[in-house]
């Protein structure tokens, strides 16, 4: 009997529908995640409001800020176990790993970003389950809640910005914006003493 899951499917501007669909099975190097928390990113809102063109055909799934529990392993996965609590790196940000930009660590400049095994991938945090690469999962310490872990990419942006600008306790910083990345940047800068 085919397992079913719930997913929030995006059909276009201001049209999101909760539907049942088959629960995917993880392929080699992949894991099935039972989603426990998902953040709503500004890009999700832009898509919902119709403010930007999508690369996806409708209907499609959104939600790249997510965390959950590993519920199934694909072949060859030996760095994770069923039951692991994980934060998940957004799949649409994955670099190819072999181009000049990726070899320099500039994955965000990769022209093949988001292409996994020959097809474009995105995370599906607004679903009850998602299949993702095991290499994109990070085991969470017990003290980190799922809602906190769903914002790990926002914190990573803040940490990267603070490290690039060499913020010190003697610095006063100004943050323009009030989104999740701006708020996490403020928390990171404060933790650095600014």
N, C-alpha and C positions, 0 to 999 in steps of 0.2 A: 504494500500500500504506500502510495506516494505521500511523503510528509509535506505539510503546508505551513506557510508562515504568513505573517501580516507585513505589508510594506506600504509606506506612503509614496504613491506614484505621482510624479509631477507631469501634468498633461499640458501645461502652458500657463500663461499669465493668470495668477490667482486661482488656479485650478489644481488642487492636490486632492487625491482620493486614496482612502485606505482600502486596500484590496488584498485578497489572498492569492498567493502564488506558490509554486513549488519551492521547497527549501533546497537551496543548492548543495551539492556535494563538493568537498574540497578536492582539487586535483593535486598532482605532485608538487610538493613544496608549499602547499596552501593549508589553511586551517579554517574551520567554520567557527565563527564567533557568535555567541548569544549576546546580543546587544543589551547593555545595562544602562548606558547613558549616552546621549548625543547632544552636542552643542549646536546652536543655530548660528551659523557664520553670516557675516555681512553679505558674502557672495550668495548664500542661500536666499537671503532676502531680496537681493538684486534679481535673481532668477524668478522668484515668486512674483515680484512686482513687474516683471517684463522689462527691466532696465538693461538687460544685456542678452545677446544671442548665445544660445547654447550650442555646443558641439554634438549634443546628443539628440537622437530622434525621440519624440514623445511616444509613449510615456517613459520616463526615466526616474531613477532614484537619486536622492541627494543625501547629504549628511556625512561630511568628511571629518568631523570632530567626534570621535567615538571611543568607547571603551566597553569591555565586556568580559565574558568567560569563554575560554576555548572549550568547544563542545565536541569537536571531531577533528581528526588529523588526516591530512593527505599523505600519500606515500613519500618517504624520504624526510619527513619532519622529525627531527630528534632534538631540537632545541626548546621544544614546548611540550607540555603534557595536558591531557584533558583535565579541566578544572582550574588551569592557570588563569588568574586575573590579569588582563592585559590592557594596555593603552595601544592604540593603533595609529600608525603614521598614515596620513592620507595617500591613497593610491594614485590620485591624479598628479601628485608631486614627485613620483618615482622617476629618477633619471635612468637612462639606458645603461649607465655604468662604464661605457667604453669610449664615448666621444671625448674630445679634448676638454669640453666644459666639465663633464662628469669626472674625468681623471684629475682635474684641478680642484674638485670639490664644489663646483658651481652647478649643482644639479638643477637649480631653478632656471638655468640658461639652456638646458638640454632641449634640442628640437624634437626629440622623441619622448619627452616627458609624458608620463601616464600610459605609455605603451608597454603592456606586459604580455609576453608570449604572443606577440604579433597583433594584439587587439587593444583598443583603448579601454582603460579601467578607471573606475571611480569607486570610492567607498560608499556604502549604503547604510549609514548610521540611522536613518529614519525607517528602519525595518527591524523586525524582531531578530533577524540573523543576517550575517554577511560573511562571504568567503573573501579572505585576504591572504596575501603572501605571509608565510610564517616569519620571514625576515623583517616584516613591517610591524611585528608585534613586540611589545616590550613588557616583560613581567613586572607587575606592580608590587611594591612593598605593601604589607598589610595596612600600614598607616595611611595610605593614599586611597581616598574614596573614588568610586567610579565617576562621579560628577566632576571631581578635580582632574582625573585622568583624561576626561574628554577634552579638556582644554590644554593638553600638553603641547600641541603645536603652537598655540598662542603664546605660551610661556617660552617656548623655544625661540620664537621671533623676538621676544623681549630680551632674553639672555644674549642672543646673537647681536642685537642692537647695542646693548650695554657693553659687551665685549669689544665690538668694533669701534666704539667711541671712547673706550678706556675711561668709563665713568669712575670717579673716585668720591670718597666721602666729602671732599671739599667742593664738589660740584653742585650746582643748582640746575635742575633740568626743567624744560618746558615740553609738555606732550600736547600736540595738536590732535584732537580726536577724542571720542568717548566710547569707541567700540571695545570688543574683547581684547584685541591686541594692545590698544592704548592702555586699558586698565591693567593688563598683566605686565606691560612695560613699566608702569608706575610702581607696581609691587616689586618687580625685579630691581629697579633702580633704588628703591627704598631699602631692599635687602642688601644692596651693595653699599649702603650708607649715604647715598645722595639725598 
